[in-house]
Amino acid sequence: GHWGSCVRLLDPSQSCRTLDCIEMNRNEAALCCCSVRFHTRGGESLLAVGTVTGMSMNPLRHTASHVVLYRVVNGDRLQLLHRTNVDDGPVLALAHFQGRLLVGIGTTLRLYEMGKRQLLRKCELRGLPTFVKTIQTAGDRAFFGDMMRSLHMIRYEATS
């Protein structure tokens, strides 16, 4: 079988009526999403979606992984801003963090800044025990859980 996913914009005030629906590419699965406000976009709220292509569960593998950014236009339409290829594993967790996007990619936790054509890597933490599955943030700290072993807390100090 093949994966099938879509990103749907709903209006909760009208019984969750669909305002816009964007179908993912063939065999592409949307696995996570979050709202993010980049400093470089003046605090505009964007939708970040983590996707994988050609994913199989046993054995666990995939052919490509992406972070896709959308903008909500006039409150009723999604506009694709850009699609960033990521390596190191599937994108399973996303979170807004200090005007940037914190992404769990396989066993790597990576911080991205928004660029003109794609997301730009700022820093990363590699070699976690298992895949990053969940991320929560508070101030200069991020809390994340992996698939099987534990919870972690990191503190980010921005240097100039």
ABEGO torsion letter per residue (X at the ends): XBBBBBBBBBBAABGGBBABBBBBBBGBBBABBBBBBBAAAGGBBBBBBBBBBGBBAOBBBBABBBBBBBBBBGGABBBBABBBBBBGEBBABBBBBGGBBBBBBEABBBBBBBBAABBBBABBBBGBABBBABBBBBEABBBBBBAAABBBBBBBBBBX
